[in-house]
Amino acid sequence: MTPTDSAAARPETTEPELAEPHLRAVLDTAGLAVEYVRAQDNTLFRLDEDGTEIAVTDFAGGYGSVLLGHNRPEIVERARELLASGTPVHAQFSSHPYANRLAAELNRIVGRELGTDEPYFAIFGNSGAEAVEAAIKHAEMDRGMRLAALREELARHTASVRAAVAAGEAKVTSRALAGAGLDATAPGGDFETLAAELERHNAELFARPPLFLSLEGGFHGKLAASVQLTHNEGYRAPFKALAAQARFVPRERPEALKEIWAEERGTLRDVRVFEGRVEVTEREFPAFCAFLVEPIQGEGGIHVLSEEFAAEIQRFCASIGCPVIVDEIQSGMGRTGALLASAQIGLRGDYYTLAKTLGGGIAKTSVMLVRQAWYREEFEIVHSSTFAKDSFSCHIALKVLELLEADGGAAYRRAAERGDALRRTLESVAADFPGVVKEVRGRGLMLGVEFHDQSGSASPALREAAAGGLFGYVLAGHLLHRHAIRTFPTASALNTLRFEPSLLLSDAEIARLDGGLRDVCAIMRDAAGERLAAGRAG
């Protein structure tokens, strides 16, 4: 195939490299800093030294963004129609009926998968991280409003008891003083002393900053707040002082939930009158703002949340009044055979975040959904985004949902079937190389292969790659240059290669991956690092 005229005519650049040159250089060491000039279906195209196109099978899939394929014709045609019609992109602070149609269609599908008719309100954004930020902000706004109402209630109770004591209708008892942590035998055991101690104790709790729960291995973005809920410390540490903090819960350890709760919980002290006596009672303090959960951890190594642990998280959060934010940015939008991967394991979120495939591989869009029981309408005034909820991205997202739902959900079935076919191949490779492949994980078209640690390999090249944190990238570079296969390791688990192709994946493309992976496994089995493709091999 000949290159496009524009690609062939591209001159050598003479500008200084200023667009993330360090990242480009790091990618170059593994042979991944190549330019792609065209994309179609499940294929990306790059140019060789002669300007001829080389087809590369794309198993990275835009980190899960192109489930329907690169430049899907129906989506491209819809985009052309919208642009040709002059559809407004910048018409903020006006009516957006297309956004409402999108929210309604999302609700219809979510309701079907969850078996509920309770609506979810939609807040639109431009990226997955922005959707997570919106969810975090909304959850903190809700917590703040609940705390304010609770504080007002406690103040009313104190005023009521003060009036009762002043009128001689109630007396402060030694039991009340002890309940406030005061010495019941000390002088000055009057109501004002009691009230002051209660206020001091409660004020300490009300002053606590927001605290979130998140799973170990979780990834929720790299913006100021979302990065603090991402488990990878390398991403979090430089910005630790900027935003809310999280307690990270070990995967598949339900007992850890109670342990963390015991460490972080707090009890407010309330005061009431019972049968003429002043009594101090305890009220649970909402210690956690929200619990963020990925049904399948993407960057953490493609770990699938078990149904059992999902149920424990659901029960735990319900018992302490903590909302669940389900991050479906990478796993959702049909990739596992359903709009919501979480619905397949019985997990219901109070919030959902969706992005990536929602834009059809063309529009940059995302949405945060909030269950009616938790929704705060005031959020619509204090949160906004310039490009969110525009006509172009909403209409593209509606076309995406139309394609997913067509023919009774044929796209979902196709994703599940292609995922099963791909998994069978990955498991066949694992069975033939048990000393190299540690595990195959995932669901649908979101799969991962974890390799055994090669830091003790007899091959210097493999040892150095493992020690330098580039192991998965070196394997990906070899697959690219030797087998024309594109994939990447998961960002926080570099021994795991990800496979998130489009549902257009063919048997021939799976066979190509089979050959590439067997080659990679043989190199590791034989400790033959010298056979790895060089960084910028042709």
Rosetta blueprint (number, residue, H / E / L):
1 M L
2 T L
3 P L
4 T L
5 D H
6 S H
7 A H
8 A H
9 A L
10 R L
11 P L
12 E L
13 T L
14 T L
15 E L
16 P L
17 E L
18 L L
19 A L
20 E L
21 P H
22 H H
23 L H
24 R H
25 A H
26 V H
27 L H
28 D H
29 T H
30 A L
31 G L
32 L L
33 A L
34 V L
35 E L
36 Y E
37 V E
38 R E
39 A E
40 Q E
41 D E
42 N L
43 T E
44 L E
45 F E
46 R E
47 L E
48 D L
49 E L
50 D L
51 G L
52 T L
53 E E
54 I E
55 A E
56 V E
57 T E
58 D E
59 F L
60 A L
61 G H
62 G H
63 Y H
64 G H
65 S L
66 V L
67 L L
68 L L
69 G L
70 H E
71 N L
72 R L
73 P H
74 E H
75 I H
76 V H
77 E H
78 R H
79 A H
80 R H
81 E H
82 L H
83 L H
84 A H
85 S L
86 G L
87 T L
88 P L
89 V L
90 H L
91 A L
92 Q L
93 F L
94 S L
95 S L
96 H L
97 P H
98 Y H
99 A H
100 N H
101 R H
102 L H
103 A H
104 A H
105 E H
106 L H
107 N H
108 R H
109 I H
110 V H
111 G H
112 R H
113 E H
114 L H
115 G L
116 T L
117 D L
118 E L
119 P L
120 Y E
121 F E
122 A E
123 I E
124 F E
125 G E
126 N L
127 S L
128 G H
129 A H
130 E H
131 A H
132 V H
133 E H
134 A H
135 A H
136 I H
137 K H
138 H H
139 A H
140 E H
141 M H
142 D H
143 R H
144 G H
145 M H
146 R H
147 L H
148 A H
149 A H
150 L H
151 R H
152 E H
153 E H
154 L H
155 A H
156 R H
157 H H
158 T H
159 A H
160 S H
161 V H
162 R H
163 A H
164 A H
165 V H
166 A H
167 A L
168 G L
169 E L
170 A L
171 K E
172 V E
173 T L
174 S H
175 R H
176 A H
177 L H
178 A H
179 G H
180 A L
181 G L
182 L L
183 D L
184 A L
185 T L
186 A L
187 P L
188 G L
189 G L
190 D L
191 F H
192 E H
193 T H
194 L H
195 A H
196 A H
197 E H
198 L H
199 E H
200 R H
201 H H
202 N H
203 A H
204 E H
205 L H
206 F H
207 A L
208 R L
209 P L
210 P L
211 L E
212 F E
213 L E
214 S E
215 L E
216 E L
217 G L
218 G L
219 F L
220 H L
221 G L
222 K L
223 L L
224 A L
225 A L
226 S H
227 V H
228 Q H
229 L H
230 T L
231 H L
232 N L
233 E H
234 G H
235 Y H
236 R H
237 A H
238 P H
239 F H
240 K L
241 A L
242 L L
243 A L
244 A L
245 Q E
246 A E
247 R E
248 F E
249 V E
250 P L
251 R L
252 E L
253 R L
254 P H
255 E H
256 A H
257 L H
258 K H
259 E H
260 I H
261 W H
262 A H
263 E H
264 E H
265 R L
266 G L
267 T E
268 L E
269 R E
270 D E
271 V E
272 R E
273 V E
274 F E
275 E L
276 G L
277 R E
278 V E
279 E E
280 V E
281 T E
282 E E
283 R E
284 E E
285 F L
286 P L
287 A L
288 F L
289 C L
290 A L
291 F E
292 L E
293 V E
294 E L
295 P L
296 I E
297 Q E
298 G L
299 E L
300 G L
301 G L
302 I L
303 H E
304 V E
305 L L
306 S L
307 E H
308 E H
309 F H
310 A H
311 A H
312 E H
313 I H
314 Q H
315 R H
316 F H
317 C H
318 A H
319 S H
320 I H
321 G L
322 C L
323 P L
324 V E
325 I E
326 V E
327 D E
328 E L
329 I L
330 Q L
331 S L
332 G L
333 M L
334 G L
335 R L
336 T L
337 G L
338 A L
339 L L
340 L L
341 A H
342 S H
343 A H
344 Q H
345 I H
346 G L
347 L L
348 R L
349 G L
350 D L
351 Y E
352 Y E
353 T E
354 L E
355 A L
356 K H
357 T H
358 L H
359 G H
360 G L
361 G L
362 I L
363 A L
364 K L
365 T L
366 S E
367 V E
368 M E
369 L E
370 V E
371 R E
372 Q H
373 A H
374 W H
375 Y L
376 R L
377 E L
378 E L
379 F H
380 E H
381 I H
382 V H
383 H L
384 S L
385 S L
386 T L
387 F L
388 A L
389 K L
390 D L
391 S H
392 F H
393 S H
394 C H
395 H H
396 I H
397 A H
398 L H
399 K H
400 V H
401 L H
402 E H
403 L H
404 L H
405 E H
406 A H
407 D H
408 G H
409 G H
410 A H
411 A H
412 Y H
413 R H
414 R H
415 A H
416 A H
417 E H
418 R H
419 G H
420 D H
421 A H
422 L H
423 R H
424 R H
425 T H
426 L H
427 E H
428 S H
429 V H
430 A H
431 A H
432 D H
433 F L
434 P L
435 G L
436 V L
437 V E
438 K E
439 E E
440 V E
441 R E
442 G E
443 R E
444 G L
445 L L
446 M E
447 L E
448 G E
449 V E
450 E E
451 F E
452 H L
453 D L
454 Q L
455 S L
456 G L
457 S L
458 A L
459 S L
460 P H
461 A H
462 L H
463 R H
464 E H
465 A H
466 A H
467 A H
468 G L
469 G L
470 L L
471 F H
472 G H
473 Y H
474 V H
475 L H
476 A H
477 G H
478 H H
479 L H
480 L H
481 H H
482 R H
483 H H
484 A L
485 I E
486 R E
487 T L
488 F L
489 P E
490 T E
491 A L
492 S L
493 A E
494 L E
495 N E
496 T E
497 L E
498 R E
499 F E
500 E L
501 P L
502 S L
503 L L
504 L L
505 L L
506 S L
507 D H
508 A H
509 E H
510 I H
511 A H
512 R H
513 L H
514 D H
515 G H
516 G H
517 L H
518 R H
519 D H
520 V H
521 C H
522 A H
523 I H
524 M H
525 R H
526 D L
527 A L
528 A L
529 G H
530 E H
531 R H
532 L L
533 A L
534 A L
535 G L
536 R L
537 A L
538 G L
